Amino acid sequence: MEHMILKATELGIDTTWLCDVLFIDDVIKNYLELEDKELICGVALGYRSENPVKKGRYERKYLVTDGRLKNN
């Protein structure tokens, strides 16, 4: 996967590593008709928008750690 990400970057393609695919691996394997394979990770590929929309960040007080709200 690392080599794929590096090659994509070399070609000007942006990537995002997806490690949380395991909770839907049955859906992905079914969609790709890979029932006999084991899914271990994923990567999203795409081109950066020429006019990206800047997204704000959550305020620190809304971040969750260990199931509790952080107050500082």
Backbone atoms as SQL, in Angstrom:
CREATE TABLE atoms (id INTEGER PRIMARY KEY, chain TEXT, resi INTEGER, resn TEXT, atom TEXT, x REAL, y REAL, z REAL);
INSERT INTO atoms VALUES
  (1, 'A', 1, 'MET', 'N', 0.828, -1.180, 0.000),
  (2, 'A', 1, 'MET', 'CA', 0.000, 0.000, 0.000),
  (3, 'A', 1, 'MET', 'C', 0.881, 1.256, 0.000),
  (4, 'A', 2, 'GLU', 'N', 1.956, 1.214, 0.763),
  (5, 'A', 2, 'GLU', 'CA', 2.844, 2.368, 0.816),
  (6, 'A', 2, 'GLU', 'C', 3.401, 2.696, -0.565),
  (7, 'A', 3, 'HIS', 'N', 3.788, 1.690, -1.327),
  (8, 'A', 3, 'HIS', 'CA', 4.314, 1.924, -2.671),
  (9, 'A', 3, 'HIS', 'C', 3.242, 2.508, -3.589),
  (10, 'A', 4, 'MET', 'N', 1.999, 2.047, -3.433),
  (11, 'A', 4, 'MET', 'CA', 0.900, 2.585, -4.245),
  (12, 'A', 4, 'MET', 'C', 0.680, 4.059, -3.929),
  (13, 'A', 5, 'ILE', 'N', 0.722, 4.405, -2.645),
  (14, 'A', 5, 'ILE', 'CA', 0.529, 5.801, -2.238),
  (15, 'A', 5, 'ILE', 'C', 1.678, 6.675, -2.746),
  (16, 'A', 6, 'LEU', 'N', 2.897, 6.178, -2.638),
  (17, 'A', 6, 'LEU', 'CA', 4.047, 6.946, -3.135),
  (18, 'A', 6, 'LEU', 'C', 3.969, 7.142, -4.650),
  (19, 'A', 7, 'LYS', 'N', 3.593, 6.107, -5.392),
  (20, 'A', 7, 'LYS', 'CA', 3.478, 6.219, -6.847),
  (21, 'A', 7, 'LYS', 'C', 2.362, 7.191, -7.224),
  (22, 'A', 8, 'ALA', 'N', 1.232, 7.097, -6.524),
  (23, 'A', 8, 'ALA', 'CA', 0.127, 8.018, -6.800),
  (24, 'A', 8, 'ALA', 'C', 0.574, 9.457, -6.575),
  (25, 'A', 9, 'THR', 'N', 1.299, 9.704, -5.488),
  (26, 'A', 9, 'THR', 'CA', 1.809, 11.044, -5.202),
  (27, 'A', 9, 'THR', 'C', 2.736, 11.518, -6.311),
  (28, 'A', 10, 'GLU', 'N', 3.597, 10.623, -6.770),
  (29, 'A', 10, 'GLU', 'CA', 4.504, 10.942, -7.881),
  (30, 'A', 10, 'GLU', 'C', 3.730, 11.333, -9.132),
  (31, 'A', 11, 'LEU', 'N', 2.560, 10.714, -9.345),
  (32, 'A', 11, 'LEU', 'CA', 1.730, 10.998, -10.516),
  (33, 'A', 11, 'LEU', 'C', 0.786, 12.178, -10.303),
  (34, 'A', 12, 'GLY', 'N', 0.871, 12.823, -9.133),
  (35, 'A', 12, 'GLY', 'CA', 0.017, 13.977, -8.860),
  (36, 'A', 12, 'GLY', 'C', -1.369, 13.606, -8.371),
  (37, 'A', 13, 'ILE', 'N', -1.538, 12.384, -7.883),
  (38, 'A', 13, 'ILE', 'CA', -2.834, 11.920, -7.377),
  (39, 'A', 13, 'ILE', 'C', -2.784, 11.957, -5.858),
  (40, 'A', 14, 'ASP', 'N', -3.793, 12.565, -5.251),
  (41, 'A', 14, 'ASP', 'CA', -3.859, 12.615, -3.793),
  (42, 'A', 14, 'ASP', 'C', -4.422, 11.313, -3.253),
  (43, 'A', 15, 'THR', 'N', -4.038, 10.974, -2.037),
  (44, 'A', 15, 'THR', 'CA', -4.488, 9.737, -1.417),
  (45, 'A', 15, 'THR', 'C', -4.897, 9.969, 0.028),
  (46, 'A', 16, 'THR', 'N', -5.716, 9.078, 0.524),
  (47, 'A', 16, 'THR', 'CA', -6.067, 9.044, 1.936),
  (48, 'A', 16, 'THR', 'C', -6.086, 7.596, 2.372),
  (49, 'A', 17, 'TRP', 'N', -5.282, 7.269, 3.369),
  (50, 'A', 17, 'TRP', 'CA', -5.215, 5.917, 3.924),
  (51, 'A', 17, 'TRP', 'C', -6.488, 5.663, 4.717),
  (52, 'A', 18, 'LEU', 'N', -7.137, 4.544, 4.486),
  (53, 'A', 18, 'LEU', 'CA', -8.369, 4.180, 5.191),
  (54, 'A', 18, 'LEU', 'C', -8.114, 2.933, 6.030),
  (55, 'A', 19, 'CYS', 'N', -8.017, 3.107, 7.323),
  (56, 'A', 19, 'CYS', 'CA', -7.779, 1.947, 8.175),
  (57, 'A', 19, 'CYS', 'C', -9.057, 1.468, 8.846),
  (58, 'A', 20, 'ASP', 'N', -10.129, 2.224, 8.769),
  (59, 'A', 20, 'ASP', 'CA', -11.384, 1.840, 9.413),
  (60, 'A', 20, 'ASP', 'C', -12.323, 1.102, 8.474),
  (61, 'A', 21, 'VAL', 'N', -11.775, 0.361, 7.513),
  (62, 'A', 21, 'VAL', 'CA', -12.616, -0.381, 6.578),
  (63, 'A', 21, 'VAL', 'C', -13.030, -1.735, 7.134),
  (64, 'A', 22, 'LEU', 'N', -12.419, -2.162, 8.215),
  (65, 'A', 22, 'LEU', 'CA', -12.666, -3.504, 8.719),
  (66, 'A', 22, 'LEU', 'C', -14.087, -3.702, 9.239),
  (67, 'A', 23, 'PHE', 'N', -14.734, -2.632, 9.707),
  (68, 'A', 23, 'PHE', 'CA', -16.088, -2.794, 10.212),
  (69, 'A', 23, 'PHE', 'C', -17.118, -2.957, 9.095),
  (70, 'A', 24, 'ILE', 'N', -16.731, -2.709, 7.851),
  (71, 'A', 24, 'ILE', 'CA', -17.628, -2.942, 6.716),
  (72, 'A', 24, 'ILE', 'C', -16.972, -3.833, 5.667),
  (73, 'A', 25, 'ASP', 'N', -15.994, -4.642, 6.094),
  (74, 'A', 25, 'ASP', 'CA', -15.275, -5.466, 5.117),
  (75, 'A', 25, 'ASP', 'C', -16.195, -6.432, 4.389),
  (76, 'A', 26, 'ASP', 'N', -17.259, -6.917, 5.045),
  (77, 'A', 26, 'ASP', 'CA', -18.172, -7.834, 4.362),
  (78, 'A', 26, 'ASP', 'C', -18.898, -7.138, 3.220),
  (79, 'A', 27, 'VAL', 'N', -19.254, -5.864, 3.394),
  (80, 'A', 27, 'VAL', 'CA', -19.934, -5.097, 2.346),
  (81, 'A', 27, 'VAL', 'C', -18.983, -4.861, 1.173),
  (82, 'A', 28, 'ILE', 'N', -17.743, -4.468, 1.481),
  (83, 'A', 28, 'ILE', 'CA', -16.756, -4.193, 0.433),
  (84, 'A', 28, 'ILE', 'C', -16.413, -5.463, -0.336),
  (85, 'A', 29, 'LYS', 'N', -16.162, -6.553, 0.397),
  (86, 'A', 29, 'LYS', 'CA', -15.814, -7.811, -0.266),
  (87, 'A', 29, 'LYS', 'C', -16.962, -8.304, -1.145),
  (88, 'A', 30, 'ASN', 'N', -18.190, -8.135, -0.685),
  (89, 'A', 30, 'ASN', 'CA', -19.343, -8.525, -1.487),
  (90, 'A', 30, 'ASN', 'C', -19.437, -7.659, -2.744),
  (91, 'A', 31, 'TYR', 'N', -19.262, -6.362, -2.603),
  (92, 'A', 31, 'TYR', 'CA', -19.344, -5.439, -3.735),
  (93, 'A', 31, 'TYR', 'C', -18.269, -5.745, -4.778),
  (94, 'A', 32, 'LEU', 'N', -17.056, -6.045, -4.314),
  (95, 'A', 32, 'LEU', 'CA', -15.948, -6.333, -5.222),
  (96, 'A', 32, 'LEU', 'C', -15.856, -7.806, -5.613),
  (97, 'A', 33, 'GLU', 'N', -16.795, -8.602, -5.114),
  (98, 'A', 33, 'GLU', 'CA', -16.835, -10.040, -5.377),
  (99, 'A', 33, 'GLU', 'C', -15.518, -10.706, -4.973),
  (100, 'A', 34, 'LEU', 'N', -15.088, -10.418, -3.755),
  (101, 'A', 34, 'LEU', 'CA', -13.840, -10.960, -3.216),
  (102, 'A', 34, 'LEU', 'C', -14.122, -11.738, -1.929),
  (103, 'A', 35, 'GLU', 'N', -15.120, -12.568, -1.941),
  (104, 'A', 35, 'GLU', 'CA', -15.542, -13.274, -0.738),
  (105, 'A', 35, 'GLU', 'C', -14.442, -14.117, -0.112),
  (106, 'A', 36, 'ASP', 'N', -13.493, -14.623, -0.891),
  (107, 'A', 36, 'ASP', 'CA', -12.450, -15.493, -0.364),
  (108, 'A', 36, 'ASP', 'C', -11.172, -14.738, 0.015),
  (109, 'A', 37, 'LYS', 'N', -11.233, -13.413, 0.065),
  (110, 'A', 37, 'LYS', 'CA', -10.055, -12.591, 0.387),
  (111, 'A', 37, 'LYS', 'C', -10.237, -11.920, 1.744),
  (112, 'A', 38, 'GLU', 'N', -9.132, -11.505, 2.345),
  (113, 'A', 38, 'GLU', 'CA', -9.173, -10.795, 3.612),
  (114, 'A', 38, 'GLU', 'C', -8.811, -9.332, 3.382),
  (115, 'A', 39, 'LEU', 'N', -9.673, -8.439, 3.802),
  (116, 'A', 39, 'LEU', 'CA', -9.449, -7.002, 3.664),
  (117, 'A', 39, 'LEU', 'C', -8.649, -6.513, 4.869),
  (118, 'A', 40, 'ILE', 'N', -7.555, -5.800, 4.619),
  (119, 'A', 40, 'ILE', 'CA', -6.739, -5.313, 5.726),
  (120, 'A', 40, 'ILE', 'C', -6.644, -3.783, 5.779),
  (121, 'A', 41, 'CYS', 'N', -6.886, -3.104, 4.664),
  (122, 'A', 41, 'CYS', 'CA', -6.864, -1.650, 4.650),
  (123, 'A', 41, 'CYS', 'C', -7.415, -1.175, 3.311),
  (124, 'A', 42, 'GLY', 'N', -7.492, 0.120, 3.156),
  (125, 'A', 42, 'GLY', 'CA', -7.956, 0.689, 1.903),
  (126, 'A', 42, 'GLY', 'C', -7.288, 2.036, 1.665),
  (127, 'A', 43, 'VAL', 'N', -7.434, 2.531, 0.458),
  (128, 'A', 43, 'VAL', 'CA', -6.895, 3.841, 0.134),
  (129, 'A', 43, 'VAL', 'C', -7.853, 4.519, -0.846),
  (130, 'A', 44, 'ALA', 'N', -8.122, 5.790, -0.596),
  (131, 'A', 44, 'ALA', 'CA', -8.939, 6.589, -1.508),
  (132, 'A', 44, 'ALA', 'C', -7.993, 7.384, -2.395),
  (133, 'A', 45, 'LEU', 'N', -8.282, 7.412, -3.678),
  (134, 'A', 45, 'LEU', 'CA', -7.460, 8.133, -4.650),
  (135, 'A', 45, 'LEU', 'C', -8.298, 9.223, -5.305),
  (136, 'A', 46, 'GLY', 'N', -7.682, 10.344, -5.604),
  (137, 'A', 46, 'GLY', 'CA', -8.417, 11.398, -6.279),
  (138, 'A', 46, 'GLY', 'C', -7.536, 12.595, -6.579),
  (139, 'A', 47, 'TYR', 'N', -8.130, 13.563, -7.232),
  (140, 'A', 47, 'TYR', 'CA', -7.416, 14.790, -7.570),
  (141, 'A', 47, 'TYR', 'C', -7.934, 15.925, -6.707),
  (142, 'A', 48, 'ARG', 'N', -7.022, 16.737, -6.253),
  (143, 'A', 48, 'ARG', 'CA', -7.351, 17.878, -5.405),
  (144, 'A', 48, 'ARG', 'C', -8.205, 18.883, -6.182),
  (145, 'A', 49, 'SER', 'N', -9.183, 19.448, -5.520),
  (146, 'A', 49, 'SER', 'CA', -10.033, 20.465, -6.118),
  (147, 'A', 49, 'SER', 'C', -9.223, 21.731, -6.371),
  (148, 'A', 50, 'GLU', 'N', -9.476, 22.380, -7.486),
  (149, 'A', 50, 'GLU', 'CA', -8.799, 23.640, -7.763),
  (150, 'A', 50, 'GLU', 'C', -9.334, 24.756, -6.876),
  (151, 'A', 51, 'ASN', 'N', -10.559, 24.585, -6.386),
  (152, 'A', 51, 'ASN', 'CA', -11.193, 25.566, -5.502),
  (153, 'A', 51, 'ASN', 'C', -11.706, 24.860, -4.252),
  (154, 'A', 52, 'PRO', 'N', -10.800, 24.411, -3.383),
  (155, 'A', 52, 'PRO', 'CA', -11.248, 23.660, -2.208),
  (156, 'A', 52, 'PRO', 'C', -12.040, 24.530, -1.243),
  (157, 'A', 53, 'VAL', 'N', -12.994, 23.924, -0.576),
  (158, 'A', 53, 'VAL', 'CA', -13.783, 24.610, 0.440),
  (159, 'A', 53, 'VAL', 'C', -13.087, 24.393, 1.773),
  (160, 'A', 54, 'LYS', 'N', -12.724, 25.483, 2.416),
  (161, 'A', 54, 'LYS', 'CA', -12.045, 25.380, 3.702),
  (162, 'A', 54, 'LYS', 'C', -13.060, 24.981, 4.762),
  (163, 'A', 55, 'LYS', 'N', -12.745, 23.905, 5.461),
  (164, 'A', 55, 'LYS', 'CA', -13.618, 23.427, 6.527),
  (165, 'A', 55, 'LYS', 'C', -13.049, 23.867, 7.858),
  (166, 'A', 56, 'GLY', 'N', -13.931, 24.225, 8.745),
  (167, 'A', 56, 'GLY', 'CA', -13.505, 24.636, 10.080),
  (168, 'A', 56, 'GLY', 'C', -13.122, 23.437, 10.933),
  (169, 'A', 57, 'ARG', 'N', -12.515, 23.712, 12.041),
  (170, 'A', 57, 'ARG', 'CA', -12.144, 22.667, 12.990),
  (171, 'A', 57, 'ARG', 'C', -13.123, 22.702, 14.158),
  (172, 'A', 58, 'TYR', 'N', -13.312, 21.524, 14.759),
  (173, 'A', 58, 'TYR', 'CA', -14.119, 21.481, 15.969),
  (174, 'A', 58, 'TYR', 'C', -13.376, 22.190, 17.084),
  (175, 'A', 59, 'GLU', 'N', -14.141, 22.860, 17.941),
  (176, 'A', 59, 'GLU', 'CA', -13.514, 23.473, 19.101),
  (177, 'A', 59, 'GLU', 'C', -13.000, 22.373, 20.010),
  (178, 'A', 60, 'ARG', 'N', -11.940, 22.656, 20.705),
  (179, 'A', 60, 'ARG', 'CA', -11.307, 21.656, 21.562),
  (180, 'A', 60, 'ARG', 'C', -12.287, 21.053, 22.568),
  (181, 'A', 61, 'LYS', 'N', -13.237, 21.840, 23.047),
  (182, 'A', 61, 'LYS', 'CA', -14.174, 21.337, 24.064),
  (183, 'A', 61, 'LYS', 'C', -15.087, 20.238, 23.522),
  (184, 'A', 62, 'TYR', 'N', -15.169, 20.083, 22.192),
  (185, 'A', 62, 'TYR', 'CA', -16.026, 19.059, 21.609),
  (186, 'A', 62, 'TYR', 'C', -15.288, 17.757, 21.297),
  (187, 'A', 63, 'LEU', 'N', -13.979, 17.715, 21.529),
  (188, 'A', 63, 'LEU', 'CA', -13.215, 16.510, 21.270),
  (189, 'A', 63, 'LEU', 'C', -13.476, 15.472, 22.352),
  (190, 'A', 64, 'VAL', 'N', -13.545, 14.222, 21.957),
  (191, 'A', 64, 'VAL', 'CA', -13.836, 13.134, 22.894),
  (192, 'A', 64, 'VAL', 'C', -12.596, 12.281, 23.062),
  (193, 'A', 65, 'THR', 'N', -12.278, 11.961, 24.302),
  (194, 'A', 65, 'THR', 'CA', -11.162, 11.073, 24.611),
  (195, 'A', 65, 'THR', 'C', -11.622, 10.092, 25.685),
  (196, 'A', 66, 'ASP', 'N', -11.415, 8.810, 25.459),
  (197, 'A', 66, 'ASP', 'CA', -11.821, 7.775, 26.411),
  (198, 'A', 66, 'ASP', 'C', -13.291, 7.877, 26.779),
  (199, 'A', 67, 'GLY', 'N', -14.128, 8.329, 25.852),
  (200, 'A', 67, 'GLY', 'CA', -15.559, 8.409, 26.106),
  (201, 'A', 67, 'GLY', 'C', -15.993, 9.603, 26.937),
  (202, 'A', 68, 'ARG', 'N', -15.059, 10.481, 27.279),
  (203, 'A', 68, 'ARG', 'CA', -15.399, 11.658, 28.084),
  (204, 'A', 68, 'ARG', 'C', -15.079, 12.920, 27.285),
  (205, 'A', 69, 'LEU', 'N', -15.854, 13.964, 27.526),
  (206, 'A', 69, 'LEU', 'CA', -15.588, 15.241, 26.874),
  (207, 'A', 69, 'LEU', 'C', -14.354, 15.892, 27.475),
  (208, 'A', 70, 'LYS', 'N', -13.528, 16.460, 26.607),
  (209, 'A', 70, 'LYS', 'CA', -12.370, 17.224, 27.079),
  (210, 'A', 70, 'LYS', 'C', -12.829, 18.647, 27.339),
  (211, 'A', 71, 'ASN', 'N', -12.457, 19.212, 28.479),
  (212, 'A', 71, 'ASN', 'CA', -12.869, 20.560, 28.830),
  (213, 'A', 71, 'ASN', 'C', -11.796, 21.603, 28.600),
  (214, 'A', 72, 'ASN', 'N', -10.579, 21.184, 28.244),
  (215, 'A', 72, 'ASN', 'CA', -9.520, 22.180, 28.074),
  (216, 'A', 72, 'ASN', 'C', -8.957, 22.174, 26.712);
